[in-house]
Amino acid sequence: MVFSLFFVIFLFPAQSSASNIIYSVTNYGAKPDGVTDSSKAFSSAWAAACASATSSTLYVPAGTFLISSAMVFSGKTCKGSSITFRIDGTILAPSDYRILGSSGTWLSFQSVNGVSISGGILNGQGSSLWACKASGKSCPAGVTTLGFSNSNNVAISGLMSKNSQLYHIVINGCKNVQVQDVKVTAPSTSPNTDGIHVEQSSIVSISNTQISTGDDCVSIGPGTSGLWIENVACGPGHGISIGSLGKAQNEQGVQNVTVKTVTFTGSQNGVRIKSWARSSTSFVKNVLFQHASMVNVQNPIIIDQNYCPDNNGCPHQASGVRISNIKYQDIHGSSATEVAVNFDCSSKYPCSNIMLEDVNLSYKKQGARSTCANADGSTSGVVEPSSCLK
């Protein structure tokens, strides 16, 4: 124990004071060999950091640490003002999807305040589950790699998430969250591997982040407000999507969202709003999409209010989601399809106050098209393709 303590202090000479106590997972039995299950060691290190009356750091050194259990890092009884989860190595999920596939979330932070995750790699090893799903066999839904729920004052920086079984990062029921310098990577064929999903949360920022995955790069769910997305590169993937909303009859809406200085490369969508074609109290309002670059994107600008997968539970219905005050400013680049702007709004509650300003989208170096259904709005500046807004 004396040697271990000396080793940690030597690694962090600037943080060896009583103001920030460091708890290395290796001191609790974790092995950086990628084979030994270190779940108990991580749990013990968290318990120690949580019990600290001062700011603390849970340290994951270089090497590969296998975590075979679904972990819950609860902050309900934590005493200190902040905990930093510093990762210099890789945290590895089991390759057998059956071990975690029905667990919900692999690394779950619940009811924490002042937690920061810095650096490192989270490897979800999701390929075996994707293969199961592709085969048509009965498979579990899969596990989200990293989740924060009912938490405040959270920071995630310098982290890489790769090959998650399901969603990579989920922020649910949180306030004041900063995500920056994060990289998410999974094949374009990996199903339901959303990069970052936000819902029931406020004052969230996502910046300087690269996302390549098989589903939405960023998905924005019900109850989201005060979301700021800036300097994000997306592709492959399904774009930055608000929704899908309106699956439930009584559902909170999305408001006050800014998406700016973003690049989409070879993605299925660029900036998208999507809702179910069924009755709902949900809404989308006060959204700004600004300074977006499209490179061979199938649907650069799209509102789809007739989402009804497999025609199950919603055919021939109109979406109850009300969409208003949506501005598209300086959206430029190339569309992979002729229809570069598609506003397919609800016949019951038409989209209102849609604004297009300085939009320039081309298709194969020639004219692209816009299509509109039940969409009211205005344009300013140069808008190509020509607007079809009423």
Beta strands, then each sheet from edge to edge (+ up, - down):
strand 1: 20-24
strand 2: 33-37
strand 3: 55-60
strand 4: 64-66
strand 5: 71-74
strand 6: 83-87
strand 7: 90-92
strand 8: 105-110
strand 9: 115-118
strand 10: 121-123
strand 11: 144-149
strand 12: 152-157
strand 13: 160-162
strand 14: 169-172
strand 15: 175-180
strand 16: 183-185
strand 17: 196-199
strand 18: 202-212
strand 19: 218-220
strand 20: 225-234
strand 21: 240-245
strand 22: 254-265
strand 23: 269-276
strand 24: 283-297
strand 25: 299-307
strand 26: 322-335
strand 27: 339-344
strand 28: 351-363
strand 29: 366-367
strand 30: 369-373
strand 31: 375-384
sheet 1: 1+ 3+ 6+ 9+ 12+ 15+ 18+ 16+ 13+ 10+ 7+ 4+ 2+
sheet 2: 1+ 3+ 6+ 9+ 12+ 15+ 18+ 20+ 22+ 24+ 26+ 28+ 29-
sheet 3: 1+ 3+ 6+ 9+ 12+ 15+ 18+ 20+ 22+ 24+ 26+ 28+ 31+
sheet 4: 5+ 8+ 11+ 14+ 17+ 19+ 21+ 23+ 25+ 27+ 30+
end
